């Protein structure tokens, strides 16, 4: 059977490939510590689970509107307005989907033509580049700089803007680096977007995973930006609901109608009972649990960064958000892929090569600290012991 040519433009997500390799090694009896997957290791809070059970009992087992249940769309708008300290959005500007990825795909499909240019961070979540390429647009990488704690240089951005620039994608807090864009970065992007008339897609899936007193800043706060911004967010990371498959986008109402039409053609819409659970997730009933999550993430981050910086040839910044670290491993003498393979095959530690997130990830690897401190300590010990063996 001949596969369509366009499929050659699709990329993939390295985390799932490494997970499969790690599971195969475990099946052979090898001990593997999993620091590759960007998934909270916590269970979904019980009040959310109870809300889903109650929804099933009440008959939320049928089709809902393609854009999502009205009450859930309104709850998302209220939650966004509360967490971003604004009053900009209403329910008709929200589209719910089975995860955040469909929102990325739908909005780019609705807005990007072949030949358009889309600026995106590099290193970054690989699906951005994959979708841009799939749509026949030109993917224009914007380097994130270790020297700036994985922020970009505004002059680098200016140099990449052309008359064909249709969109910039930003992600803060960021996967894979844990970097956070400063308010002045967002202001500069907003000014350039208005000056050059391009769209901003802001992926804020880690907006509630912030540490050290940092507060999330959204580009939607700047004058004139709501009309040219798509916000991508969801329930997976904040509420430990990865398997529930519930994400959302906030966007101008006219675009929401187009995105809804796309969703009608692809998935019909998200499951009804998960949307009722989503409403419960956004209530104050969940806040205490989220505070416990944040405290544990911070403690794990602190331990992981401290231990990594003890390993010869490894240096690691202290990230301000998400639940990833992105250590520089150039001092080990290995490439990113060589180091990731070495850790998996020789040390029993699963992580991702920095190049899984783009060419500017060379020289780095990514660890997720969505795992216990005990496992983090064992993983870094295995890494350190492996380097000693390798160096003789």
C-alpha positions, 0 to 999 in steps of 0.5 A: 500500500503506497503511503501519501507523500505528505507523511514523510514530513511528519516527525515524532516524539522521542519520549515514546520511542525511548520508553519503548526501548526502556520497556524492552530492556525491562522485559529482559530483566534490566533495572531502568529508572524512567526519567524520559517521560513528561508525565506527572507520577502523581495520581489524579486527585481523588475529587476529580476522579469522584466527579468523573464517576458521578458524571457517568452515573448522571448519564454523561456518556453521550455525544456533546457539542464538538467545541465542548460542553457549554459549562466546561467552556465557560469554566475554562474561560473563568479559570484562565481569567483567574490564573492570568489575572484578566477578564478577557475571555468568555466561553465561546472563545474556548474549544476543548479537545482530546488533549492539547495536541489537537489544538496545536494541529487544528489552529495551525491547519486553520491559519498556515498556508504552504510557503508561510513561515513559522518561527518556533523555539529550538530546542522545543517540543518536537510536535511544533516543527512536525506540524509546520513541516506537514502543512508545507510551511517553512519552519524557522528555528529561534535558538534558546540560549543556555547563557540566557537561561534558555530564553531567546535573544530579541535580535535573533527574533528580529533577524528571522522575521520576513514578509512571509512570517505568519506566526511565532510559537512560544512556550513558557515554562518550556519543554525541554529546558524548564526555561521561563520567558520574562515579561520583557521578552513577551512585550518584545514579541507583542510589539513585533507581532503588531508591527509585522502583523503575525500571529502568536501561538502560546503554549502554556501547558506548564503555566501552573508549574512554577517555582521560587516565587515566579509567576506565570506571564501570558502574552495575552495581557498586552494591549492588542494581543488577544485578537492575534493570539491562540493559547494552548493549555490543558489538564494533563500536566497541572492536574496529573490527568494525562490519560484523561485526554482533555486539553483546550485552546483560547482564541478569537471567536471566529477562529474557534468556529473554524477549529470546531469545524475541524474537530467535527471532522476528526474526533467529533469532540472530547468525552463528556464525562472527562469535561465534567471532571475538568470542571472539578479540577479547576475548583478550589477543591483541588488547590491544596493537592496542587500545592503538594505537587508543586512542593514535591516537584521543587524538592526533586528539582533541587536534588537533581540539579545539585547531584548533576552538577557533581558529575564530571563533565556535566553542568545544569541550570536551575530551571524555574518552571515545568518539571524538566532539567536540561544539563549540558553534557559536552564535558563528557566528550559524548554527543547528546545521542551518545550520552542518552544511549550510554545512560540507557544501555550502560547505566539503566537510566532512561532520558532523552537526547537534546537533539530530540528537541531540535538541532540546538539541543546538541550538547544537552540531555533532558531529564524529567523529575516527575519521579521520586527523590529516591529514584532521582538519587539512584539515577544520578548515582548510576550516571556518576558511576558510569562516567567513572567507568567510562573515564577509567 
